[in-house]
């Protein structure tokens, strides 16, 4: 998408006429029309000035980046990851989504998907209901790390700890809350019938405003 297409889309999304948009950007309706019809190509200084006035990163006007809401300035480069559903901070639950919901995240956070925390069992790690937890896909984590764990196709967020025998083999796995009001979930033993799989390691959390 070229500069003129992007400029026209932004104007229409904000419900502005060319006159109103020109006034916002400190130019004329004729200039805006020429940009939108691709009769004119802007200098980089113009793109930078328009981006500042619109509250967008320069990359949003050049077609190289994600647009942010008006007044929100970018912090580094960002990308989008899918929100796969809700993960219990308590007993395991899972609310599947249709895969169309995404959340933006900084490029330096190495994650593959996000989950919405539900419940209070991880408040000792400052993870509360409604917080967005970013997960890096991997099928193993070290003892003590927080993981998204599927238990019979339901997902919970917990610290993982393995109880090992004298030979070093894991006999049981505990999924540990960080809120002492909640009990661990014990996995393993001869009678264990649940299917348990680590989906990934929690690498970051975005707190929901109260």
C-alpha positions in Angstrom: 0.0 0.0 0.0 1.4 3.4 -1.0 1.5 6.6 1.0 -1.6 8.1 -0.7 -3.6 4.9 0.0 -2.5 4.9 3.6 -3.3 8.6 4.0 -6.8 8.2 2.5 -7.5 5.2 4.8 -6.4 7.1 7.9 -8.6 10.1 6.9 -11.7 7.9 6.3 -11.1 5.9 9.5 -11.2 9.2 11.5 -14.2 10.4 9.6 -12.6 13.6 8.3 -13.1 15.4 5.0 -10.1 16.4 3.0 -10.6 20.0 4.3 -10.6 18.8 7.9 -7.7 16.5 7.4 -5.7 19.2 5.7 -6.3 21.5 8.7 -5.1 18.8 11.1 -1.9 18.3 9.1 -1.3 22.0 8.5 -1.6 21.9 4.7 -4.3 22.4 2.0 -7.1 20.3 0.6 -5.4 20.4 -2.8 -2.2 18.9 -1.4 -4.1 16.1 0.4 -6.0 15.3 -2.8 -2.7 15.1 -4.8 -1.2 12.7 -2.3 -4.4 10.5 -2.2 -4.5 10.3 -6.0 -0.7 9.7 -6.2 0.0 12.8 -8.2 2.5 13.9 -5.6 5.1 12.1 -3.6 6.1 13.4 -0.1 9.5 14.2 1.1 10.6 12.2 4.2 10.4 15.4 6.3 6.7 15.7 5.3 6.0 12.1 6.3 7.7 12.6 9.7 5.7 15.8 10.3 2.4 14.1 9.4 3.2 11.1 11.5 3.9 13.4 14.5 0.6 15.2 14.0 -1.4 12.0 13.6 0.3 10.3 16.7 1.6 7.5 14.5 5.0 6.0 13.9 6.6 7.0 10.6 6.5 3.3 9.5 2.7 3.4 9.7 2.6 6.0 6.9 5.2 4.2 4.8 3.4 0.8 5.0 6.2 -0.8 7.0 4.6 -1.0 10.4 1.5 -1.3 12.5 -0.7 1.7 13.2 -1.2 2.8 16.8 -4.1 4.7 18.2 -4.0 8.5 18.0 -1.8 10.0 20.8 0.0 6.7 21.5 3.7 6.9 20.5 5.6 3.8 19.6 8.2 2.1 21.8 10.5 0.2 19.5 9.2 -2.1 16.8 6.0 -4.0 17.4 4.3 -7.1 15.9 1.1 -9.0 16.5 0.6 -12.4 18.1 -2.6 -14.4 18.4 -4.6 -14.6 21.7 -5.5 -18.3 21.9 -7.9 -18.0 24.8 -8.0 -17.9 28.6 -5.7 -19.7 31.0 -6.7 -20.4 34.5 -4.8 -19.1 37.4 -6.6 -21.6 39.6 -8.2 -24.8 38.4 -7.5 -25.5 34.7 -9.9 -24.0 32.3 -9.8 -23.2 28.6 -12.0 -20.9 26.5 -11.1 -21.5 22.8 -11.1 -18.5 20.5 -11.6 -18.4 16.8 -8.0 -17.4 16.1 -8.9 -13.9 14.8 -8.0 -11.9 18.0 -4.5 -10.5 18.1 -2.5 -8.3 20.5 0.6 -6.2 19.8 3.9 -6.9 21.5 7.4 -5.4 21.3 9.8 -7.3 18.9 12.3 -7.9 21.7 9.8 -10.1 23.6 10.4 -13.6 22.2 6.8 -15.0 22.2 4.5 -16.9 19.9 1.1 -16.4 21.4 -0.8 -14.9 24.3 -3.3 -16.0 26.9 -5.7 -14.1 29.1 -5.2 -14.9 32.8 -8.3 -15.8 34.8 -8.3 -16.4 38.5 -6.1 -15.5 41.4 -3.7 -18.4 42.0 -0.7 -16.5 40.4 -1.0 -13.2 42.2 2.3 -13.9 44.0 3.9 -13.3 40.6 1.7 -10.2 40.0 -0.4 -12.0 37.5 -4.1 -11.1 38.0 -7.3 -11.9 36.2 -7.5 -10.0 32.9 -3.7 -9.7 32.4 -2.2 -10.7 29.1 0.5 -13.4 29.5 2.9 -13.8 26.5 4.1 -17.4 25.9 7.0 -18.8 24.0 6.2 -22.1 22.5 8.3 -25.0 23.9 7.6 -28.4 25.3 9.9 -28.3 28.3 10.7 -25.7 31.0 13.1 -25.7 33.9 11.9 -26.4 37.4 10.4 -23.2 38.9 9.6 -21.5 35.6 6.0 -20.5 34.8 4.4 -22.4 32.0 1.2 -22.7 30.1 0.2 -26.3 30.6 -2.6 -28.2 28.9 -4.3 -30.7 31.2 -6.8 -32.7 29.3 -7.0 -29.9 26.7 -7.6 -27.3 29.4 -4.9 -24.7 30.1 -3.5 -23.5 33.3 -0.6 -21.1 34.2 1.6 -22.5 37.0 5.2 -22.9 38.2 6.4 -26.4 37.2 8.3 -28.5 39.6 9.3 -32.2 39.2 9.7 -34.6 42.1 12.5 -37.1 41.2 13.4 -40.5 42.4 17.0 -41.6 43.5 17.8 -42.3 39.9 16.9 -38.8 38.8 13.8 -39.7 36.9 10.7 -37.6 37.4 8.1 -39.4 39.4 5.6 -36.6 39.8 5.1 -33.2 38.3 3.6 -30.4 40.4 1.9 -27.4 39.0 2.4 -24.8 41.7 0.4 -21.6 42.3 2.1 -18.5 43.8 -0.9 -17.7 45.9 -0.8 -19.8 49.1 -4.6 -19.9 49.2 -4.5 -22.4 46.3 -3.3 -26.0 46.2 -0.8 -27.5 43.8 -2.0 -29.7 41.0 -0.2 -33.1 41.2 0.5 -34.9 37.9 1.8 -38.5 37.6 1.7 -41.9 39.3 0.4 -45.3 38.1 -3.2 -44.2 38.2 -2.7 -41.0 36.2 -5.0 -40.8 33.2 -4.9 -37.2 32.4 -3.1 -36.0 29.2 -0.6 -33.3 30.2 1.5 -31.2 27.8 3.6 -28.1 28.3 2.6 -25.5 25.7 5.3 -23.0 26.4 7.1 -20.7 28.9 5.6 -17.5 30.2 8.0 -14.7 29.2 6.1 -11.5 29.8 2.9 -10.1 31.2 0.9 -7.0 30.4 -1.1 -5.8 33.3 -4.7 -4.8 33.0 -5.7 -1.5 34.5 -8.0 -1.9 37.5 
